[in-house]
Amino acid sequence: MFRPRENSTGPRGKNQFQSFNRGDTINELRVIEAHEHGIAREQISRAALDTLEGLHAAGFRACLVGGAVRDLLLGVPPKDFDVATDAEPEQVVEVFGRKARLIGRRFRIAHVRFGREIVEVSTFRADPGTAEPDADTRELDDAGRVLRDNVFGSIAEDARRRDFAINGLYYDIADDCVHDYVGGMDDVAACRLRLIGDPAVRYREDPVRMIRAVRIAAKLGLTIDEPARPPRELVGLLADVPAARMFDEVLKLLMNPAGGRVFRMLRQYGLFAPMFAQTSAVLDSPSGAASEALIEQAITNTAARIEAGKPVTPAFLFAALLWPAVREHAAMLERDGMAPAPALASAQSAVVGDQIQRVSIPKRFSIPMREIWHLQPRFHRRRGKQPARLIAHPRFRAAYDFLLLRAAVGEVEHELADWWTQAQDDPSTPAPGSGAEAPGKTRKRRRGGRRRRSETA
């Protein structure tokens, strides 16, 4: 991995360019050559290389940018490879023809497809601090959030408008060098996450940057620079982010190997509440420790499955995230005199209805999520054929795993979870001391009622 030379100042490498302002500091372009940064073309996906080479052959400047460069420098395999270029979106389509298509209104970009892989190609954009706003190309709302930003500019301007300095590094296909306009290489070496520009302005432009700061720092083990730490007075802006976008962001936050650290940092910086207000209220209550432990264990289990290459579903994660609010609401309804079953159903509808206003949950996940909740009371019914019927339910395994979570935090007795574990392994024998009949076994009723005693007995 790249390490800066001791006592090195100013630009270095074979190319040196002009200095420029970034807020109240001056940054000089640093060009880091291949033997210093250590990124090899073999580490870049074939689709990304074809995109870079295709644009370069057509006479455009083309660079690998953002998280891919950052991760390669830190020794982490990138998940995606994004490209930045001086070609405008329509020109990218001209270069790649039917392989490319334009998407987006807020940020118009091109997607270039090579087989199953899609490479996102964006055009260098102008620095918002220097570009003249144009109603047709750049639009902000009253809170300062960017609604549209299609003002194109130079690569130096593009670097200044990115969120964090470590995301403002460009690997240029023309010379195999990393071009650093914002001091990102020093941050990579220091394992530091530093925001470019005024935090209040940058977070108002896009409040999602606050949770991205947490996700990147947790994933890569970085320290968030103090000015970049999400300000408490701005976290409420997350409530104004479209619910569909927040769903995608929640998956990125919590369905990854660092999900547990992300969750703890979201709580630390007050970012969890704007996304899951109902659950946050339960976690912040005097009895919220067990609920917080349940959520954290669900996230940890999901991370372990991801690392092991096993399938995961957002339905289970959302079931854990919303269960504390559902349970509390159902308990309130029961105290008001409602029977347990309708109380649980009513609580589910109320909690989910409020939640999707902030974070949308597609039906393909909300339906199995609610089934997981719906099956929980059935685990207490262990007589007759009911256990066998529950085990045969297509959502049994997910509901059983959820039961284990509840047992782990003391919400239900361990004996209940142990009984169902044994019932799956040996359905012919009830667990000792359970007082329940064996799953799948029923007591035969004698025909004709009670058998008469023989007169000769």
Backbone torsions as a table, in degrees:
resi	resn	phi	psi	omega
1	MET	NA	149.2	-179.5
2	PHE	-60.7	135.5	170.9
3	ARG	-131.6	130.5	-179.3
4	PRO	-67.5	147.3	176.7
5	ARG	-69.6	147.3	179.4
6	GLU	-65.4	139.3	177.9
7	ASN	60.0	24.6	178.6
8	SER	-84.8	138.3	178.2
9	THR	-135.1	150.6	176.3
10	GLY	72.6	-176.6	-178.6
11	PRO	-71.9	156.2	176.3
12	ARG	-146.0	172.6	-175.5
13	GLY	98.4	-175.4	-172.7
14	LYS	-78.4	-21.1	179.7
15	ASN	-115.9	134.9	176.6
16	GLN	-133.3	131.4	-175.2
17	PHE	-121.4	-169.1	-174.1
18	GLN	-72.4	157.8	171.5
19	SER	-89.7	161.2	-179.4
20	PHE	-152.0	163.7	-178.2
21	ASN	-85.8	140.5	169.4
22	ARG	-132.2	96.3	-175.3
23	GLY	68.9	-123.4	-177.9
24	ASP	-102.0	14.6	177.9
25	THR	-121.7	165.7	178.2
26	ILE	-115.9	127.3	177.7
27	ASN	-114.0	140.6	174.7
28	GLU	-106.5	140.9	177.2
29	LEU	-63.6	130.4	175.1
30	ARG	-116.8	129.9	178.5
31	VAL	-110.9	115.4	-176.0
32	ILE	-102.8	121.6	-175.6
33	GLU	-76.8	166.6	-172.2
34	ALA	-58.8	-40.0	-176.7
35	HIS	-70.7	-14.8	178.4
36	GLU	-94.4	-41.3	-176.5
37	HIS	-86.2	-26.0	172.4
38	GLY	80.7	4.6	177.9
39	ILE	-77.8	126.7	178.5
40	ALA	-107.7	146.9	-179.8
41	ARG	-60.0	-27.6	-179.7
42	GLU	-64.9	-18.9	179.6
43	GLN	-83.7	-10.0	-177.3
44	ILE	-97.8	138.9	-177.8
45	SER	-61.8	151.9	-179.5
46	ARG	-61.2	-38.0	-179.7
47	ALA	-64.8	-42.2	179.0
48	ALA	-65.5	-40.9	177.8
49	LEU	-62.9	-42.3	179.1
50	ASP	-62.6	-37.1	178.0
51	THR	-66.8	-47.4	179.2
52	LEU	-60.6	-47.4	-177.2
53	GLU	-68.1	-35.8	178.8
54	GLY	-64.4	-43.5	178.3
55	LEU	-67.5	-41.5	179.6
56	HIS	-63.2	-41.7	179.4
57	ALA	-65.2	-26.9	179.7
58	ALA	-84.7	2.1	176.2
59	GLY	96.2	10.8	-179.2
60	PHE	-104.8	157.2	173.0
61	ARG	-82.6	134.6	-176.3
62	ALA	-138.9	128.0	-176.3
63	CYS	-135.0	141.2	165.8
64	LEU	-73.0	138.6	-170.4
65	VAL	-143.6	162.1	169.5
66	GLY	75.5	-137.1	-173.3
67	GLY	-60.8	-31.0	-179.6
68	ALA	-64.8	-46.6	178.9
69	VAL	-64.9	-45.7	178.8
70	ARG	-55.7	-49.4	-176.8
71	ASP	-66.4	-40.8	178.8
72	LEU	-61.8	-39.4	178.7
73	LEU	-67.4	-30.7	-179.4
74	LEU	-91.2	0.8	178.2
75	GLY	79.0	23.2	-179.9
76	VAL	-109.7	128.8	178.2
77	PRO	-61.7	122.6	-179.1
78	PRO	-67.0	146.4	175.6
79	LYS	-83.0	-37.2	-179.1
80	ASP	-134.0	155.9	176.2
81	PHE	-122.0	111.8	179.8
82	ASP	-104.8	149.4	-176.6
83	VAL	-121.7	140.2	173.1
84	ALA	-120.2	145.3	-172.9
85	THR	-151.6	162.6	173.1
86	ASP	-88.6	-0.5	174.1
87	ALA	-75.7	134.7	177.0
88	GLU	-75.1	159.1	-174.2
89	PRO	-50.6	-42.6	-179.8
90	GLU	-65.5	-32.2	178.8
91	GLN	-71.8	-32.8	175.8
92	VAL	-62.5	-41.3	178.2
93	VAL	-63.8	-38.1	178.7
94	GLU	-63.1	-37.4	-178.2
95	VAL	-69.3	-42.9	-171.5
96	PHE	-105.8	-4.1	174.5
97	GLY	60.2	-130.6	-173.7
98	ARG	-70.7	-11.8	177.1
99	LYS	-73.7	-18.3	-174.4
100	ALA	-112.6	148.7	172.7
101	ARG	-147.3	149.6	-178.7
102	LEU	-89.7	141.0	177.1
103	ILE	-136.8	163.3	170.9
104	GLY	86.8	150.5	173.2
105	ARG	-117.1	-44.6	-179.9
106	ARG	-62.5	-46.7	172.9
107	PHE	-131.6	106.6	-178.0
108	ARG	-78.5	120.8	-178.2
109	ILE	-136.3	174.2	177.8
110	ALA	-116.0	140.6	170.9
111	HIS	-106.3	124.6	178.4
112	VAL	-111.4	121.7	-174.5
113	ARG	-102.3	130.8	171.7
114	PHE	-125.7	99.0	-175.6
115	GLY	64.6	-123.2	-178.7
116	ARG	-90.7	-7.2	-177.1
117	GLU	-98.5	137.0	177.6
118	ILE	-116.3	130.0	177.1
119	VAL	-105.9	126.2	179.5
120	GLU	-86.7	125.0	-177.8
121	VAL	-118.4	119.4	178.6
122	SER	-115.3	151.4	178.4
123	THR	-90.3	140.9	176.6
124	PHE	-49.9	129.2	-178.9
125	ARG	-110.0	153.3	-176.6
126	ALA	-73.7	154.0	176.2
127	ASP	-70.1	122.2	-179.0
128	PRO	-58.3	-24.5	-178.9
129	GLY	-75.7	-16.8	-177.4
130	THR	-118.2	-22.7	-176.6
131	ALA	-79.0	144.9	175.1
132	GLU	-77.7	123.1	179.2
133	PRO	-62.2	143.1	178.8
134	ASP	-133.0	128.6	-175.8
135	ALA	-59.2	-25.5	-178.1
136	ASP	-86.0	-16.2	-174.8
137	THR	-122.9	-29.1	-179.1
138	ARG	-135.9	131.4	-175.4
139	GLU	-143.7	132.9	178.1
140	LEU	-122.2	150.9	174.8
141	ASP	-90.4	-176.4	-174.6
142	ASP	-65.6	-25.5	179.8
143	ALA	-86.1	-1.2	-179.3
144	GLY	91.6	5.2	180.0
145	ARG	-77.9	135.0	-179.1
146	VAL	-74.2	122.4	177.2
147	LEU	-97.4	-28.1	178.6
148	ARG	-153.7	138.9	-179.4
149	ASP	-149.4	89.7	179.9
150	ASN	-126.2	38.7	175.3
151	VAL	-92.5	113.1	-175.5
152	PHE	-87.6	148.9	-177.7
153	GLY	-151.3	-150.8	-177.4
154	SER	-92.8	170.6	178.8
155	ILE	-65.8	-35.2	178.5
156	ALA	-65.2	-40.9	177.0
157	GLU	-66.5	-40.3	179.3
158	ASP	-60.3	-39.1	179.2
159	ALA	-65.0	-40.8	-177.1
160	ARG	-69.5	-25.1	-177.8
161	ARG	-89.3	-3.7	177.7
162	ARG	-74.5	164.5	-170.6
163	ASP	-75.0	-57.4	-175.5
164	PHE	-116.6	149.1	-174.6
165	ALA	-60.4	-35.5	-178.6
166	ILE	-71.5	-12.0	175.2
167	ASN	-96.4	1.8	-178.6
168	GLY	-104.0	34.1	179.9
169	LEU	-108.5	140.1	-173.9
170	TYR	-125.3	121.9	173.4
171	TYR	-94.6	112.2	-174.4
172	ASP	-90.7	124.5	-178.7
173	ILE	-66.6	-21.6	-176.1
174	ALA	-71.4	-33.6	-176.4
175	ASP	-129.8	2.2	-178.5
176	ASP	58.8	24.7	178.5
177	CYS	-103.7	155.2	172.4
178	VAL	-96.1	125.9	-178.7
179	HIS	-104.9	122.5	-174.4
180	ASP	-118.1	110.9	-179.0
181	TYR	-101.3	-9.2	-170.8
182	VAL	-130.7	17.2	179.9
183	GLY	73.9	24.5	-177.4
184	GLY	-68.9	-30.5	-179.0
185	MET	-64.6	-36.7	177.2
186	ASP	-64.9	-36.0	179.4
187	ASP	-70.2	-36.5	175.8
188	VAL	-61.2	-45.7	-178.8
189	ALA	-65.6	-33.8	-178.1
190	ALA	-90.6	0.0	-176.1
191	CYS	51.1	53.1	-174.9
192	ARG	-125.3	141.7	175.9
193	LEU	-108.8	114.0	-175.1
194	ARG	-123.5	131.9	-179.5
195	LEU	-79.8	143.2	175.8
196	ILE	-88.6	121.1	176.5
197	GLY	91.2	-167.8	-177.4
198	ASP	-75.6	118.9	-177.4
199	PRO	-55.4	-41.2	-178.4
200	ALA	-61.2	-41.7	-179.9
201	VAL	-70.4	-46.8	-175.2
202	ARG	-67.0	-37.4	179.2
203	TYR	-75.5	-28.3	175.0
204	ARG	-71.7	-35.3	177.8
205	GLU	-58.7	-40.6	179.2
206	ASP	-151.7	97.1	-177.9
207	PRO	-58.2	-23.5	179.8
208	VAL	-62.0	-20.0	177.8
209	ARG	-59.1	-28.6	179.9
210	MET	-64.8	-43.4	-180.0
211	ILE	-79.5	-25.1	174.5
212	ARG	-65.6	-36.4	178.2
213	ALA	-59.6	-43.3	179.7
214	VAL	-66.5	-44.5	-177.4
215	ARG	-63.3	-46.0	-178.4
216	ILE	-65.4	-43.9	-178.9
217	ALA	-63.4	-42.4	-179.5
218	ALA	-68.6	-42.1	-177.7
219	LYS	-63.2	-41.9	-171.9
220	LEU	-104.1	1.3	-179.9
221	GLY	68.6	37.0	-178.1
222	LEU	-94.8	155.1	171.9
223	THR	-93.2	128.7	178.6
224	ILE	-78.1	121.4	177.1
225	ASP	-55.6	138.2	-173.1
226	GLU	-52.9	-45.3	178.4
227	PRO	-63.0	-22.1	-178.2
228	ALA	-87.4	-6.5	-179.0
229	ARG	-67.9	132.2	-173.9
230	PRO	-54.7	121.6	179.0
231	PRO	-68.9	134.8	-178.2
232	ARG	-57.9	-34.2	-176.3
233	GLU	-73.9	-9.4	-178.4
234	LEU	-108.3	-11.4	-174.6
235	VAL	-62.3	-26.1	179.1
236	GLY	-64.2	-17.6	178.7
237	LEU	-64.7	-20.8	179.5
238	LEU	-63.2	-24.7	180.0
239	ALA	-67.6	-17.3	-179.5
240	ASP	-93.4	-3.9	178.9
241	VAL	-74.4	136.9	-179.7
242	PRO	-51.9	138.0	-175.0
243	ALA	-60.5	-35.7	179.9
244	ALA	-65.6	-39.6	178.2
245	ARG	-67.3	-37.3	-179.7
246	MET	-66.1	-33.0	176.1
247	PHE	-59.4	-47.2	178.9
248	ASP	-61.7	-39.5	-178.7
249	GLU	-68.6	-37.1	178.5
250	VAL	-62.9	-40.4	177.5
251	LEU	-62.0	-42.3	178.5
252	LYS	-64.8	-36.5	-177.3
253	LEU	-69.4	-48.4	-166.1
254	LEU	-108.6	-19.2	179.0
255	MET	-99.8	63.9	176.6
256	ASN	-152.8	164.4	-175.9
257	PRO	-57.8	-22.9	179.7
258	ALA	-98.0	16.7	-174.1
259	GLY	-55.7	-39.3	-179.6
260	GLY	-62.3	-45.2	178.0
261	ARG	-65.0	-38.5	178.6
262	VAL	-60.2	-47.2	-178.6
263	PHE	-59.1	-44.3	-179.4
264	ARG	-64.5	-37.5	179.7
265	MET	-72.4	-35.5	175.4
266	LEU	-60.3	-42.2	177.5
267	ARG	-67.3	-39.9	-178.2
268	GLN	-61.0	-41.8	-175.9
269	TYR	-95.7	8.0	177.2
270	GLY	73.5	20.1	-176.1
271	LEU	-90.1	-13.9	-178.8
272	PHE	-73.9	-37.5	-174.9
273	ALA	-60.6	-43.3	179.4
274	PRO	-63.6	-24.1	-179.0
275	MET	-89.8	-39.2	-177.1
276	PHE	-132.0	71.3	-173.6
277	ALA	-62.5	-42.9	-177.3
278	GLN	-65.8	-44.5	178.8
279	THR	-66.5	-41.4	-179.5
280	SER	-59.0	-37.8	179.0
281	ALA	-62.5	-37.8	177.5
282	VAL	-69.6	-43.2	-178.5
283	LEU	-63.7	-31.9	-178.6
284	ASP	-83.9	-4.0	179.2
285	SER	-79.1	163.6	-179.6
286	PRO	-57.6	-26.7	-177.6
287	SER	-102.3	18.8	-172.9
288	GLY	-83.8	-5.7	-174.8
289	ALA	-62.0	-42.4	-178.3
290	ALA	-65.7	-39.3	178.8
291	SER	-65.4	-39.5	178.0
292	GLU	-65.1	-39.0	178.0
293	ALA	-64.2	-38.5	179.2
294	LEU	-62.8	-45.9	-179.6
295	ILE	-64.3	-45.3	-178.2
296	GLU	-63.6	-37.8	178.7
297	GLN	-67.7	-38.3	177.8
298	ALA	-62.7	-41.3	178.7
299	ILE	-67.4	-41.1	178.7
300	THR	-63.1	-43.3	178.4
301	ASN	-63.3	-39.5	177.7
302	THR	-63.2	-43.1	179.1
303	ALA	-61.5	-41.0	179.9
304	ALA	-64.0	-39.7	178.7
305	ARG	-66.9	-38.9	178.3
306	ILE	-62.9	-45.3	-179.7
307	GLU	-65.2	-30.4	179.7
308	ALA	-85.7	-0.3	179.7
309	GLY	75.8	19.6	179.7
310	LYS	-90.8	156.0	-179.5
311	PRO	-69.6	146.2	175.9
312	VAL	-133.3	158.3	178.8
313	THR	-134.3	137.8	175.6
314	PRO	-61.1	-23.1	-178.8
315	ALA	-58.2	-43.9	-178.8
316	PHE	-67.0	-41.9	-179.5
317	LEU	-63.9	-45.2	179.1
318	PHE	-67.9	-31.9	175.4
319	ALA	-59.4	-41.3	178.9
320	ALA	-71.4	-40.5	-177.5
321	LEU	-64.3	-34.6	-175.7
322	LEU	-101.2	-12.2	-177.0
323	TRP	-57.5	-42.9	179.2
324	PRO	-56.2	-40.7	179.0
325	ALA	-70.1	-39.7	178.0
326	VAL	-63.2	-45.7	-178.0
327	ARG	-62.7	-44.3	-179.3
328	GLU	-65.4	-40.5	-179.7
329	HIS	-67.2	-40.9	178.0
330	ALA	-63.4	-40.3	179.0
331	ALA	-63.0	-37.7	178.3
332	MET	-63.8	-43.4	179.4
333	LEU	-65.2	-36.7	177.9
334	GLU	-66.4	-38.0	177.6
335	ARG	-64.0	-27.7	177.8
336	ASP	-83.2	2.0	174.6
337	GLY	106.4	0.6	-179.8
338	MET	-79.9	143.2	177.8
339	ALA	-65.2	153.5	-174.3
340	PRO	-56.6	-46.0	-175.6
341	ALA	-63.6	-52.4	177.4
342	PRO	-66.4	-28.4	177.3
343	ALA	-63.5	-42.9	179.3
344	LEU	-65.8	-42.9	179.7
345	ALA	-63.5	-43.5	179.9
346	SER	-65.8	-40.0	179.5
347	ALA	-64.1	-41.4	178.1
348	GLN	-58.0	-48.4	-177.9
349	SER	-62.5	-42.7	-178.1
350	ALA	-66.0	-46.1	-177.0
351	VAL	-67.5	-46.8	-179.4
352	VAL	-64.3	-39.4	179.5
353	GLY	-60.2	-40.7	177.4
354	ASP	-72.7	-39.0	-174.9
355	GLN	-64.4	-40.9	-174.9
356	ILE	-69.7	-7.1	172.8
357	GLN	-74.5	-21.6	-178.1
358	ARG	-109.6	-44.7	177.6
359	VAL	-131.6	111.6	-178.2
360	SER	-69.2	149.0	177.2
361	ILE	-129.9	105.9	-179.4
362	PRO	-56.0	150.9	-176.9
363	LYS	-60.0	-30.2	-179.3
364	ARG	-65.0	-14.1	175.5
365	PHE	-111.1	-34.5	-177.6
366	SER	-69.3	-33.5	179.9
367	ILE	-66.2	-52.4	176.3
368	PRO	-64.4	-30.3	176.6
369	MET	-60.1	-46.1	-179.1
370	ARG	-70.1	-30.3	175.7
371	GLU	-66.2	-38.1	176.7
372	ILE	-58.9	-44.6	177.4
373	TRP	-65.9	-44.1	-175.5
374	HIS	-61.2	-31.3	-177.0
375	LEU	-80.8	-15.1	-175.4
376	GLN	-58.2	-45.2	178.8
377	PRO	-63.3	-25.8	-177.5
378	ARG	-70.5	-17.4	176.8
379	PHE	-68.7	-17.7	178.8
380	HIS	-84.8	-6.6	-179.6
381	ARG	-100.5	103.0	-171.5
382	ARG	-119.1	20.7	-178.9
383	ARG	-110.1	156.1	175.0
384	GLY	63.2	-141.4	-177.0
385	LYS	-87.6	-2.9	-174.4
386	GLN	-61.6	-40.8	177.6
387	PRO	-60.8	-44.4	-179.6
388	ALA	-62.6	-38.8	178.8
389	ARG	-66.2	-39.3	179.2
390	LEU	-67.1	-41.6	179.0
391	ILE	-62.5	-30.7	-179.8
392	ALA	-80.4	-8.0	-178.7
393	HIS	-67.1	135.9	-177.6
394	PRO	-61.9	-20.4	-179.7
395	ARG	-103.0	12.3	-175.3
396	PHE	-60.1	-46.4	-172.7
397	ARG	-61.3	-44.2	178.9
398	ALA	-64.7	-41.1	179.3
399	ALA	-66.4	-37.9	177.7
400	TYR	-64.2	-45.0	177.5
401	ASP	-59.9	-36.6	178.3
402	PHE	-67.9	-37.4	175.4
403	LEU	-59.8	-41.8	178.4
404	LEU	-61.4	-38.9	176.2
405	LEU	-60.6	-46.0	-178.8
406	ARG	-63.6	-37.8	178.0
407	ALA	-67.9	-36.5	-177.8
408	ALA	-63.8	-29.0	-179.4
409	VAL	-102.5	8.0	175.3
410	GLY	83.2	14.6	179.6
411	GLU	-76.0	-32.2	171.4
412	VAL	-130.8	163.6	-177.2
413	GLU	-72.0	145.6	177.6
414	HIS	-61.7	-32.1	-178.9
415	GLU	-57.9	-36.1	-180.0
416	LEU	-67.4	-45.3	178.8
417	ALA	-64.4	-40.6	179.5
418	ASP	-63.5	-38.5	-179.9
419	TRP	-61.4	-43.6	-179.0
420	TRP	-72.3	-28.8	174.2
421	THR	-64.8	-45.0	179.9
422	GLN	-69.8	-35.9	-178.3
423	ALA	-60.6	-34.0	178.4
424	GLN	-73.3	-36.2	-178.1
425	ASP	-78.4	-38.1	-176.3
426	ASP	-142.1	78.2	-175.0
427	PRO	-66.6	-6.9	-177.9
428	SER	-87.5	-10.9	-174.7
429	THR	-127.8	126.1	177.6
430	PRO	-74.0	155.2	178.2
431	ALA	-67.4	143.5	-179.0
432	PRO	-58.3	134.4	175.8
433	GLY	76.2	4.5	-177.2
434	SER	-78.2	-26.1	-177.5
435	GLY	72.9	8.0	-178.4
436	ALA	-105.8	153.1	175.3
437	GLU	-76.1	160.0	-179.1
438	ALA	-62.2	137.8	177.6
439	PRO	-56.6	132.6	178.0
440	GLY	87.9	-8.9	-179.1
441	LYS	-102.5	136.8	175.6
442	THR	-129.0	148.8	-179.9
443	ARG	-78.2	126.3	-179.4
444	LYS	-70.8	132.5	177.0
445	ARG	-88.3	137.3	179.5
446	ARG	-76.6	134.1	177.1
447	ARG	-67.1	142.2	176.8
448	GLY	78.0	16.4	177.7
449	GLY	80.9	-154.2	-177.6
450	ARG	-66.7	134.1	179.6
451	ARG	-69.6	132.0	178.5
452	ARG	-71.2	141.8	176.9
453	ARG	-72.9	135.7	180.0
454	SER	-63.6	141.3	-179.8
455	GLU	-64.3	-21.6	-179.0
456	THR	-94.7	-2.7	-178.5
457	ALA	-69.6	NA	NA
